[in-house]
Amino acid sequence: LGQRMRGDIAAALLHDPEVLYLDEPTIGLDVISKSKVRRFLKELNTERGTTVLLTTHDLTDIEQLCNRVMVIDHGRLMYDGSLEGL
């Protein structure tokens, strides 16, 4: 993971939150670092039961991390459901 991303995630996890909010967690990272972040977030969700809410424009993030997708356009909810249904 990138140093900044490590620090941001560590700070966010300091109080063992039930919900973790992330804005573009893989933006600006190289392919290997993106993979590590995604793997970590999956483990955090499955092993600790932490709900992860994230915003992203990266379709690979969505495909690999999301069970539920919400598409918002100009403040309006356009879709709320599974990736397969999208």
N, CA, C and O atoms as a DFTB+ gen file, in Angstrom:
344 C
 N C O
     1  1       0.835      -1.187       0.000
     2  2       0.000       0.000       0.000
     3  2       0.871       1.238       0.000
     4  3       1.987       1.228       0.520
     5  1       0.356       2.296      -0.583
     6  2       1.067       3.557      -0.533
     7  2       1.103       4.062       0.897
     8  3       0.206       3.763       1.685
     9  1       2.135       4.825       1.241
    10  2       2.295       5.303       2.616
    11  2       1.094       6.129       3.075
    12  3       0.615       5.966       4.197
    13  1       0.615       7.007       2.211
    14  2      -0.518       7.850       2.597
    15  2      -1.761       7.000       2.827
    16  3      -2.491       7.200       3.798
    17  1      -1.996       6.043       1.921
    18  2      -3.164       5.181       2.055
    19  2      -3.079       4.376       3.344
    20  3      -4.085       4.205       4.033
    21  1      -1.902       3.885       3.677
    22  2      -1.729       3.140       4.933
    23  2      -2.108       3.999       6.126
    24  3      -2.841       3.565       7.015
    25  1      -1.605       5.212       6.131
    26  2      -1.898       6.125       7.238
    27  2      -3.374       6.456       7.341
    28  3      -3.938       6.483       8.435
    29  1      -3.997       6.707       6.200
    30  2      -5.425       7.029       6.188
    31  2      -6.264       5.861       6.699
    32  3      -7.177       6.054       7.502
    33  1      -5.959       4.671       6.242
    34  2      -6.720       3.498       6.676
    35  2      -6.461       3.207       8.152
    36  3      -7.390       2.879       8.891
    37  1      -5.212       3.323       8.584
    38  2      -4.883       3.091       9.996
    39  2      -5.643       4.067      10.892
    40  3      -6.182       3.671      11.925
    41  1      -5.685       5.334      10.500
    42  2      -6.410       6.331      11.287
    43  2      -7.904       6.011      11.331
    44  3      -8.550       6.150      12.369
    45  1      -8.438       5.583      10.196
    46  2      -9.864       5.261      10.127
    47  2     -10.212       4.041      10.978
    48  3     -11.323       3.949      11.501
    49  1      -9.278       3.109      11.121
    50  2      -9.535       1.871      11.860
    51  2      -9.190       1.964      13.343
    52  3      -9.408       1.014      14.094
    53  1      -8.663       3.087      13.757
    54  2      -8.201       3.262      15.130
    55  2      -9.251       2.888      16.176
    56  3      -8.922       2.306      17.210
    57  1     -10.496       3.219      15.911
    58  2     -11.558       2.970      16.886
    59  2     -12.443       1.790      16.497
    60  3     -13.575       1.678      16.967
    61  1     -11.928       0.909      15.640
    62  2     -12.632      -0.301      15.221
    63  2     -14.077      -0.007      14.797
    64  3     -15.022      -0.504      15.409
    65  1     -14.238       0.802      13.747
    66  2     -15.592       1.204      13.333
    67  2     -16.383       0.044      12.729
    68  3     -15.812      -0.889      12.163
    69  1     -17.695       0.123      12.862
    70  2     -18.567      -0.858      12.218
    71  2     -18.683      -0.558      10.729
    72  3     -18.849      -1.465       9.912
    73  1     -18.592       0.736      10.383
    74  2     -18.699       1.177       8.995
    75  2     -17.470       2.010       8.657
    76  3     -17.080       2.896       9.418
    77  1     -16.865       1.720       7.516
    78  2     -15.693       2.450       7.043
    79  2     -16.073       3.149       5.743
    80  3     -16.482       2.501       4.780
    81  1     -15.937       4.471       5.719
    82  2     -16.249       5.263       4.533
    83  2     -14.953       5.602       3.810
    84  3     -14.035       6.160       4.411
    85  1     -14.871       5.270       2.528
    86  2     -13.662       5.536       1.746
    87  2     -14.023       6.248       0.443
    88  3     -14.960       5.857      -0.252
    89  1     -13.276       7.287       0.128
    90  2     -13.473       8.035      -1.110
    91  2     -12.332       7.712      -2.058
    92  3     -11.188       8.094      -1.812
    93  1     -12.638       7.012      -3.136
    94  2     -11.649       6.644      -4.157
    95  2     -10.405       5.999      -3.522
    96  3      -9.305       6.535      -3.657
    97  1     -10.560       4.868      -2.838
    98  2      -9.432       4.288      -2.098
    99  2      -8.257       3.827      -2.950
   100  3      -7.162       3.652      -2.416
   101  1      -8.438       3.624      -4.243
   102  2      -7.321       3.139      -5.065
   103  2      -6.836       4.163      -6.080
   104  3      -5.975       3.853      -6.904
   105  1      -7.370       5.366      -6.035
   106  2      -6.987       6.370      -7.020
   107  2      -5.495       6.705      -6.895
   108  3      -4.985       6.914      -5.795
   109  1      -4.826       6.749      -8.011
   110  2      -3.417       7.125      -8.039
   111  2      -2.444       6.022      -7.654
   112  3      -1.237       6.258      -7.612
   113  1      -2.939       4.831      -7.376
   114  2      -2.056       3.733      -6.992
   115  2      -1.699       2.889      -8.212
   116  3      -2.460       2.818      -9.177
   117  1      -0.541       2.255      -8.156
   118  2      -0.151       1.341      -9.229
   119  2      -0.961       0.053      -9.104
   120  3      -1.635      -0.168      -8.097
   121  1      -0.893      -0.784     -10.117
   122  2      -1.701      -2.006     -10.190
   123  2      -1.491      -2.909      -8.978
   124  3      -2.456      -3.445      -8.433
   125  1      -0.260      -3.080      -8.558
   126  2       0.037      -3.959      -7.418
   127  2      -0.539      -3.383      -6.127
   128  3      -1.129      -4.110      -5.328
   129  1      -0.369      -2.082      -5.925
   130  2      -0.912      -1.447      -4.722
   131  2      -2.432      -1.495      -4.708
   132  3      -3.038      -1.705      -3.657
   133  1      -3.056      -1.301      -5.874
   134  2      -4.515      -1.401      -5.952
   135  2      -4.977      -2.788      -5.530
   136  3      -5.949      -2.929      -4.788
   137  1      -4.285      -3.796      -5.999
   138  2      -4.634      -5.170      -5.653
   139  2      -4.519      -5.404      -4.150
   140  3      -5.371      -6.065      -3.556
   141  1      -3.467      -4.865      -3.534
   142  2      -3.269      -5.016      -2.093
   143  2      -4.367      -4.313      -1.306
   144  3      -4.861      -4.847      -0.313
   145  1      -4.750      -3.118      -1.746
   146  2      -5.816      -2.383      -1.065
   147  2      -7.123      -3.162      -1.164
   148  3      -7.837      -3.318      -0.173
   149  1      -7.429      -3.644      -2.355
   150  2      -8.667      -4.414      -2.544
   151  2      -8.683      -5.663      -1.673
   152  3      -9.697      -5.968      -1.044
   153  1      -7.576      -6.384      -1.631
   154  2      -7.484      -7.599      -0.816
   155  2      -7.677      -7.260       0.668
   156  3      -8.391      -7.961       1.386
   157  1      -7.033      -6.183       1.113
   158  2      -7.166      -5.763       2.502
   159  2      -8.618      -5.413       2.836
   160  3      -9.126      -5.810       3.885
   161  1      -9.281      -4.677       1.954
   162  2     -10.666      -4.286       2.209
   163  2     -11.596      -5.495       2.239
   164  3     -12.534      -5.538       3.035
   165  1     -11.344      -6.467       1.382
   166  2     -12.137      -7.703       1.399
   167  2     -11.953      -8.431       2.726
   168  3     -12.925      -8.884       3.330
   169  1     -10.706      -8.542       3.177
   170  2     -10.415      -9.209       4.449
   171  2     -11.052      -8.461       5.612
   172  3     -11.603      -9.075       6.527
   173  1     -10.976      -7.152       5.575
   174  2     -11.568      -6.329       6.625
   175  2     -13.067      -6.599       6.720
   176  3     -13.621      -6.700       7.814
   177  1     -13.704      -6.711       5.586
   178  2     -15.142      -6.974       5.543
   179  2     -15.473      -8.386       6.010
   180  3     -16.367      -8.569       6.835
   181  1     -14.772      -9.374       5.499
   182  2     -15.124     -10.761       5.821
   183  2     -14.650     -11.195       7.205
   184  3     -15.370     -11.908       7.903
   185  1     -13.463     -10.784       7.608
   186  2     -12.905     -11.247       8.882
   187  2     -13.359     -10.425      10.079
   188  3     -13.578     -10.978      11.157
   189  1     -13.505      -9.111       9.908
   190  2     -13.915      -8.252      11.014
   191  2     -15.394      -7.893      10.960
   192  3     -15.959      -7.407      11.940
   193  1     -16.014      -8.135       9.814
   194  2     -17.421      -7.778       9.657
   195  2     -17.647      -6.294       9.459
   196  3     -18.763      -5.807       9.634
   197  1     -16.606      -5.574       9.098
   198  2     -16.714      -4.138       8.875
   199  2     -17.419      -3.868       7.549
   200  3     -17.045      -4.415       6.511
   201  1     -18.435      -3.022       7.596
   202  2     -19.103      -2.593       6.370
   203  2     -18.246      -1.523       5.724
   204  3     -17.829      -0.573       6.387
   205  1     -17.979      -1.669       4.436
   206  2     -17.153      -0.704       3.713
   207  2     -18.023      -0.004       2.679
   208  3     -18.548      -0.638       1.763
   209  1     -18.172       1.310       2.834
   210  2     -18.863       2.135       1.848
   211  2     -17.797       2.913       1.103
   212  3     -16.952       3.563       1.719
   213  1     -17.834       2.851      -0.219
   214  2     -16.809       3.572      -0.961
   215  2     -17.384       4.245      -2.191
   216  3     -18.368       3.793      -2.778
   217  1     -16.741       5.335      -2.561
   218  2     -17.033       5.987      -3.834
   219  2     -15.874       5.672      -4.751
   220  3     -14.718       5.682      -4.327
   221  1     -16.176       5.394      -6.000
   222  2     -15.109       5.092      -6.946
   223  2     -15.596       5.251      -8.374
   224  3     -16.781       5.105      -8.671
   225  1     -14.654       5.550      -9.241
   226  2     -14.895       5.558     -10.680
   227  2     -14.217       4.351     -11.319
   228  3     -14.319       4.144     -12.528
   229  1     -13.527       3.560     -10.507
   230  2     -12.766       2.411     -10.986
   231  2     -13.682       1.187     -11.065
   232  3     -14.095       0.647     -10.038
   233  1     -13.991       0.759     -12.272
   234  2     -14.898      -0.371     -12.453
   235  2     -14.355      -1.662     -11.855
   236  3     -15.125      -2.518     -11.420
   237  1     -13.036      -1.806     -11.832
   238  2     -12.448      -3.004     -11.225
   239  2     -12.693      -3.009      -9.718
   240  3     -12.957      -4.063      -9.139
   241  1     -12.609      -1.839      -9.075
   242  2     -12.950      -1.751      -7.649
   243  2     -14.370      -2.257      -7.433
   244  3     -14.630      -3.048      -6.525
   245  1     -15.277      -1.795      -8.272
   246  2     -16.684      -2.172      -8.137
   247  2     -16.855      -3.674      -8.326
   248  3     -17.518      -4.333      -7.526
   249  1     -16.260      -4.210      -9.378
   250  2     -16.398      -5.635      -9.676
   251  2     -15.828      -6.516      -8.573
   252  3     -16.407      -7.552      -8.245
   253  1     -14.698      -6.114      -8.000
   254  2     -14.014      -6.970      -7.031
   255  2     -14.451      -6.756      -5.586
   256  3     -14.241      -7.628      -4.742
   257  1     -15.055      -5.609      -5.292
   258  2     -15.350      -5.295      -3.897
   259  2     -16.826      -5.227      -3.531
   260  3     -17.183      -5.416      -2.368
   261  1     -17.675      -4.964      -4.490
   262  2     -19.045      -4.584      -4.148
   263  2     -20.065      -5.706      -4.296
   264  3     -20.095      -6.419      -5.299
   265  1     -20.900      -5.842      -3.267
   266  2     -22.064      -6.715      -3.317
   267  2     -23.294      -5.913      -3.722
   268  3     -24.235      -6.445      -4.312
   269  1     -23.269      -4.639      -3.399
   270  2     -24.385      -3.738      -3.685
   271  2     -23.815      -2.480      -4.320
   272  3     -22.776      -1.972      -3.899
   273  1     -24.508      -1.983      -5.342
   274  2     -24.050      -0.804      -6.073
   275  2     -25.150       0.250      -6.053
   276  3     -26.322      -0.048      -6.280
   277  1     -24.750       1.484      -5.777
   278  2     -25.670       2.614      -5.886
   279  2     -25.047       3.598      -6.865
   280  3     -23.896       4.004      -6.705
   281  1     -25.812       3.974      -7.871
   282  2     -25.347       4.944      -8.856
   283  2     -26.091       6.245      -8.594
   284  3     -27.321       6.285      -8.599
   285  1     -25.326       7.311      -8.365
   286  2     -25.903       8.619      -8.084
   287  2     -25.445       9.577      -9.172
   288  3     -24.254       9.662      -9.471
   289  1     -26.382      10.290      -9.759
   290  2     -26.079      11.253     -10.814
   291  2     -26.726      12.587     -10.454
   292  3     -27.946      12.688     -10.327
   293  1     -25.893      13.600     -10.294
   294  2     -26.374      14.936      -9.934
   295  2     -27.288      14.900      -8.705
   296  3     -28.325      15.563      -8.669
   297  1     -26.890      14.122      -7.708
   298  2     -27.624      14.057      -6.458
   299  2     -28.847      13.153      -6.465
   300  3     -29.534      13.038      -5.449
   301  1     -29.127      12.517      -7.582
   302  2     -30.290      11.632      -7.677
   303  2     -29.848      10.176      -7.728
   304  3     -28.920       9.819      -8.454
   305  1     -30.518       9.354      -6.954
   306  2     -30.229       7.922      -6.953
   307  2     -30.817       7.314      -8.222
   308  3     -32.032       7.306      -8.419
   309  1     -29.933       6.808      -9.075
   310  2     -30.356       6.256     -10.360
   311  2     -30.494       4.731     -10.312
   312  3     -31.280       4.150     -11.061
   313  1     -29.728       4.090      -9.429
   314  2     -29.763       2.627      -9.328
   315  2     -29.339       2.216      -7.934
   316  3     -28.453       2.828      -7.336
   317  1     -29.970       1.186      -7.425
   318  2     -29.613       0.604      -6.136
   319  2     -29.892      -0.892      -6.226
   320  3     -31.047      -1.318      -6.234
   321  1     -28.830      -1.682      -6.295
   322  2     -29.019      -3.119      -6.411
   323  2     -27.710      -3.846      -6.614
   324  3     -26.640      -3.340      -6.277
   325  1     -27.808      -5.031      -7.165
   326  2     -26.618      -5.856      -7.379
   327  2     -25.864      -5.409      -8.620
   328  3     -26.417      -4.744      -9.497
   329  1     -24.601      -5.783      -8.679
   330  2     -23.794      -5.483      -9.859
   331  2     -24.361      -6.207     -11.072
   332  3     -24.390      -5.659     -12.174
   333  1     -24.809      -7.428     -10.865
   334  2     -25.367      -8.214     -11.964
   335  2     -26.610      -7.551     -12.546
   336  3     -26.846      -7.630     -13.752
   337  1     -27.397      -6.907     -11.711
   338  2     -28.621      -6.245     -12.157
   339  2     -28.381      -4.939     -12.874
   340  3     -29.273      -4.403     -13.531
   341  1     -27.176      -4.434     -12.746
   342  2     -26.822      -3.162     -13.377
   343  2     -26.578      -3.404     -14.843
   344  3     -26.264      -2.468     -15.579
